[in-house]
Amino acid sequence: MRTHPSWALILPAATTIVFWGSAFAGIRAGLQAYTPAHVALLRFLTASLVLGVYALATHMRLPERRDLPLILLLGLTGFAFYNLALNTGEQSVPSGSAAVLIQTAPIWTALLATLILGEHLSRWGWLGISISFGGVLVIALGKGQGMALHLGAALILLAAFSTSLYFILQKRMLVRYQAVELTSYAVWAGTLLLLPFAAGLPARMAVAPLSSTLAVAYLGVGPAALAYVTWAIVLKRLPAGRAASLMYAVPVMAFLSGWAWLHEAPGATDVLGGLLALSGVVVVNTLGRIATAARLKPSA
């Protein structure tokens, strides 16, 4: 019997895509007045505050001592290093090239899930990932921007790999922790690792335009605190490889939010690439899922 995604999965997945897609415009707005490190730190100070209030209100339990090293690694891979690398890379890499580089994350996640978690995507699943990645390529190449692998591009590739490692590590720990718990621990750990970059932040905030400061605060509340919780819910309910394929819908939302926020209207190649990216997600989460279920069905 075929099962269909429930609202308990659709709503957190859609929330994640909307917030993460809007984060690209938010980062660009923040970088107009702040350094990459300051954007990362201020963003996660805000996220830590939001999650801290929630933790106190709900009497959230503390993590087990034996899990602290792994939680610190989650903070490093998913938040501290990822955001430092992405923010720094976006200073020198054109937006189209940055988009295609960061969207290699689902490929890395699928490969790591196969090697570490023993997950297996069907041929339809890999085809869907290829279609989505092709859509991101169309968007990037349509900008007429080069793909030279200079330092900025290399940093964004490292950021993509880092967030993929975070997904895999997080997947294993979601067996013992609730989504909001594990996300809170990881955000606090990432913020702690970003504190050495605090020098000069108060002075920068004093002279920065309010719009840039509010943009970074939004990054902390929406794309960080809320979206990473909803993402953990999705990851808990889906195999890591399939869940990561949803990330290919993020560039579509990124163009829409860039259009609304920064008045960057998408072109024909943006629309075509977005349709391909979404089509690949549909393939992975319908035909890919059905083929996998059929393979795992016990014989009579």
N, C-alpha and C positions, 0 to 999 in steps of 0.2 A: 504493500500500500504506500503510495507516494504521500509524503508530508510536505506541508507548505510553511514558509517562514511565518512566525507569529508576530504580533505587534510587540511582544516583549523583546524581540530581536530587531524588528524593523525600526522601531523608534530610537533605540540607542545607536544603531548603525547610521541612521539619517542624521542624528544629532552630531555624531562624530564627524561625518563628512562635511556638514555645514560649518562647524566651528573650525576644523582643520583647514578647510578650503579658504575661509576668511582670514586665517592666520598670515598668509603670504602678504596680503594688503596691509595687515596690521604691522608686520615686521618692517615693511618698506616705510610706513608712516613713522614708526619709532626710530628708524635709522636716520631720519632727517635731522634729529636732534641728539641722539644718543649713540655711543659706541656699541659695537656688537656685544661686548661683554656686559655693558650696562643694560642693554635691552634684555639679555638673558637673565641677569640677576634681578632686575626690577620686575620682570614678568613672573619669576618664580617666588619672589618674596610675596607678591600679591596672591599667587596660587596657594602658597603655604599658609597665608593668613586665612584665606577662605576655608581651606581644608582643616585648619586648626580650630576655627570656630565650630565647624561641623563635628570635629572629633570631641571637643569639650561638651557640646550639646547632647551628643549621643553616647558619651562615655565609651568611646572607641577603645578597644583593648590594645595593649602594647604588643609589638612583635616579639616572637620568641628570640632569645639571645642567640641561638645557633643560626638564625636566619639573617642576622645583622650584616655579615660580610656580603651576602648575596643581595640584600637590599641596597647596600652601598654601591654595588656593581650596577644595579638597576638605575640608581640615581645618576651614575656616571654615564652609562650608555644611552639611557632614554631621555635624559634632561641636560645634564651639565655639558658633556662633550658634544652631544647632538646639536644643541642650540648654539654653542660657541662656534662650531664648525660651519653650520648652516648660515648663521648671521654674518660671519666673516667672509664666507664664500660668496654671498650675495652682494658684497661690495664690489666685486670685480667680474662676476659672471653674469651675462645677460639673463633676463628673466626666463626666456624660452629654454635656454640651455640648462639653467638651474632646475627648471621643472622636470625636464627629462632625466637629469641626473638623480634627483631626489626620488623620482618614481621608479628607480631600480630597486627600491626597498622591497616590494612584493616578490621580486625575483630572488633576492637574497633570502627573504623569509621562507619562501617555498623550498629553496635548497637547504637551508639550515634545518627546517622542519623535517626534511627527508633524512638528513644526516644525524640529527640529534634526537628528534622525537619519534622517528620511525614512521612519519606520515607519508602517504603516497597520493599524489594527484593522478587522476586518469589522464588519458591522452586528450580528452575534451578539456580538462582543467588546464593543461599546459598550453593548448591551443587558445583558450580564453585569455590566459596571461599574455601570450604573444600578441593577440589582437589588441589588447589594452595598451601594451607597451608600444605597439605600432602607432596607436592613436596619439600617445604622448610624443613620439618622434615626429609625427605630422605637425603637431602644434609647434614644436621647437624649430623644426626646419623651415616652417612657414614664416618664421620671424626673420629669415635671412641672416641669422646670427651664427657665428662659427662655433665649433665644438672643440676647440683646442684645449687640451688637458693641461692647463696651467695650474698654479697653486690653488686658486679659488675653486676650480672645477674638482680638483683632487680632494679638497676639503669637503665639498658637498657629497662626493662619492663615499667618503669615509663616514659622513653623517648618515647617509642612507644605510650603510652597512651597520652602523652603530645602533640605529633604531630597530633594525631587523633583529639584531642580537637581543635587544631589550624585549621585543615581542616573544622570542623563544624562551628567554629566562623567565619572563612573566607568566607564560603559559604553564610552566611547571609549578609555580608557586600558587596559582589560582585554585589549586586543588585544596589548599589549606587556609586560604585567606579570602575574604570577600573582596569584590572589585574595588570598592571605595577604600578599604583598609590598605590594600597593597599599593594602590595609586598614591594614597597619602604618604605612606612610608617612603616610597620612591621619590616623590616630589620634595619631601623634606630633606632626604639625603642629597638629591641633586642641588637643592638650594644651599645646603651646607658646603658643598664642593665649589659653589660659585662665589661664596663670601670673600675669598681672597681678591676678587675683582671689585670690591666695594669702594676702593679709593677713588675719590672724585665724584662719586654718584650724587651725594647731596648737593654739591655745587652745581653739577649739571642739571639737576632737577630744578634748581632755583632760577635758571635762565632759560630752560627749555619751554617751547610753546605748550600751552595746555593741551592742545590737540594731540601732540606727540606723546605726552605723558598719559593721557587717557587711552590712546591706542595701545600702549604697552600694558596698562592696567587691564584693558579688555583681553589682551593676550593671556594674562594670568588667570582671569576669571573664566572665560569661555573656552578657548582652545587648549588651555592647560588644565585647570582644576576640573571643569565639567566634562570636557571631551575625553580626557584620559580615563575618567571613571566609566563613561559610556563605552569607550573602546575596550576596557577590561571586561565589561559585561559581554560584549560581542565575542571577544577572544575566548571567554569561558565557555560559550555555547557552540563555537565553531572550531574546526581544525585550523591551526595557525596559517597554513597555506591558503585556505579558502578565505579566511578572514582578511588576510593581507591583500587579497585581490580587490577588496572593496576600496582600497586606497586609490585605485585608478580613477575613481569618481571624484577624488579631491581636486584635481586640476580643473574639472568642469566648474565646480563651485568657486575655485580660485579666480577664474576668469569672470564669473558673475559678480563676485564681491569686488574685484578690481574695477569692474565697470561701474558699479554703484558707488564705491568708496573713493576711488582715484580717477574716475572718469576715463578709464581705459577700455574702449569698446573692442570686443573680440571681432576678429576678421573671419573670412570664410574658412581658412585652414583651422582656426580655433574651433569653429563649430564642427567641422568634419572630424578633427582629432578628438573632440569631446564625445561625439557620437560613437566613434570607434572604441574609446576608452570605456564608455558605459556598456557597449555591446559585449566587450570582453568580460566585464563583471557579470553580466547576465549569463553568458556561456559557462563561466566557472561555477556559478551558484545555481544552475539548473541542470544542464547536460552533464557538467563535471560531477555534480553531486549525485545525480541519478546513476551515472556509470559507476561511481565508486560504491554506491549502495548496492547495486546489482552484483558487483564483484564480491562484496562482503556477505551477501545473502547466503545462508547455509543451504546446502543441497538437500533435496528430499530423500 
